[in-house]
């Protein structure tokens, strides 16, 4: 499952640097998450770092991108291979 940032986002800038996959970026109005890069921190951390640090709790699971933990692990492996 990829995460998403809702319109409750206050653009506080704390989530973007926490993302180990560089999936978070500033969109036209609020921060957004690229679902092709979001692994919910699988492979890096036990819990999504952006969710942990968000002061307004505006980062739920994206219902458009539901993925199993195994799929997230495979995505993590692909992203790491692409970095090499």
N, C-alpha and C positions, 0 to 999 in steps of 0.2 A: 504494500500500500504506500503510495506516495502521500505526502502531507500537502496541505494547502493553507494559504493565509487568507483569512476572511477580511471583509471590509471594516471590521473592528480595529484593524491594525492602526497604530498611532505613529508609524514610521520612526520608531525610537532607535533604530539602527543596531540593536543588540543581537538580532538573530543571524544576520548575514555573515559576520566573521566566525560564528560558531559552527557553521556547516562545513563538515570535512569534505564534502563532495562538490562544493561551490554550486549548489543547486539553488540557492537563494539569491535573488537579484532585485534591484529596485525597478518596479514596473512604472507605468504612467502615473499611477496615483498612490499605490502602496507596494510593499514588498511582495514578491511572488516566488513560487517554488517551481522549478522545472521538474516535472514528474519523471522524466527520463534519467535524471541524476539523483533523485531522492531515494535513499535506501532506508529512511527512518533511522539512520546511523548504524544499521546492521553492518557488522564488520569493523566498526570503529568504537562504538559505545553500547552500553546496555539499553539506553533510552535515547530518544531523539533530543539532541542538545538544544535545538531551537524551542521546542516545547518547554523544556526545563527552564529556560531563561526568559521566555516571553512574559512581560508584566501584565498583559491583558488577556491571556489565554485565548488567542485567536488563531491557533494552528491545529485544526482537527485533521482527521484522515480524509483524504479526497475521495469521495464516493465514485468518482469517474475513473479512479486508478487503484482498484483493490488488488493487492498482491499478497501472496503467502510469504512467510518468513524465508522459505527456500528460494522463492523467486527474487526476493530482496537480496539474499546472499549471492545469487548468481549475477544480479545487476552490480553488486559491489565488486565482485571478481572481474567483470567486464570493464568497469570503470578503472580499476587498479591496473589492469593489463593495458588499457589505453594510455595511462599515464607513463608507462614504461617505455 
